[in-house]
Amino acid sequence: MIKRIPSALLLFTLLMSFVLKGQVLIKNPLPIAFGDPFVLTDSDGTYYMYGTGGDVVKGFGAYSSTNLHDWTFEGQVYHHDNKNGWGSDAFWAPEVYQRDGRYYMLYSAQWKDNPNQELENFRIGVAVSDKPTGPFIDLYDRPIFDPGYPIIDANLWFEDGRVYLYYSRCCYKHPVQSEVATWAKNKGWYDEVEESWVYGVEVKSDFSGIIGEPKLLLRPPLTMGVSDDWESRSVTSREVNRRWTEGSYLFKEGHTYYMMYSANNFDGKNYAIGYATSDSPLGPFEKFENNPILQKNGSVTGTGHNSIAYSRDGKYRYCVYHGRTEATGHQRLVFIDLMEIDADGKLIVHGPTLKN
């Protein structure tokens, strides 16, 4: 006679099997209305998530968790009108790093110093706090540096006492000649195609400025009919005359540097994630030939701008990103999916998933 296991017991057994393996069961999407989610793992093992938007005004909010599954809203942790605040609006893509007992928030905002009234006058700043829940106060009353064009999406890498800053030059007023731009113009769609590119540069340890000149690391392809045609979908679908390369996130596995990045319109369905590799933090980087590794699938669209979190035991790696579903509409929500690097060094994200 076959005995039936009660559904509650079966659910508990399945849950424990994941917990014992160190994996985390996560319901996607999370009820967190963030774009560009970034997860910091504090020294005590607590996770803190920061992102664009949410229930805040001109600044950033944060959530905390002990398991990546259940999250508590910690309130607004950064306010634009702090004593050194230099941004006016459009606060985007915060990332927080624990360093020497303090917490440093890198973020993008519209710079108040805008004599030419540029529509996109974004720069990157840094704020500091003694706690991951803030309040974060700007370290300086200005951005870290001014390259002469708008920039967003800061990401940091620390190695051998040096600090590297990665960012995206905005598409704004940056038309680029390429085969897809010529193709779109010949079809009568767009006179030009603007692009954003990812740069890297060493930054001073006190974040007061940069060391040397920024180095171009990633850009959309110049030719059509190649493996990275996916980066042109916003143009080829006649969505907009822009090609994005943004939301970079660097990590290292063995001797290889992996740079994850997002392409296509952040506000559209084709937003997706790819990656490139290098043996140096400042490149050159080679794009993976089978990008994207995360893109729209079924009712989930607009998957992009990720960070990475690890299980408490360090055995499992998770991709934290934003996306949209048919059920939740256009609002960006947070997703967390398991990711891994296989024996050949290939980066795999097991998503997007919907877990009810």
Secondary structure, DSSP 8 states (H G I E B T S, - for coil): ------HHHHHHHHHHHHHHHT-----SS-S---EEEEEEE-TTS-EEEEEESSS-SSEEEEEEESSSSS-EEEEEEEETTSTT--EEEEEEEEEEEEETTEEEEEEEEEES--TT--S--EEEEEEEESSTT--BEESSSS-S---SS-EEEEEEEEETTEEEEEEEE-STT-B---HHHHHHHHTTS-S--EE-EEEEEEE-TTSSSEEEEEEEEE---SSSSSGGGGGGHHHHTTS-SEE-EEEEEEEEETTEEEEEEEES-TTSTT-EEEEEEESSTT---EE-TT--SB--BTTEEEEEEEEEEE-TTS--EEEEEEEEETTTEEEEEEEEEEEEE-TTS-EEE-------
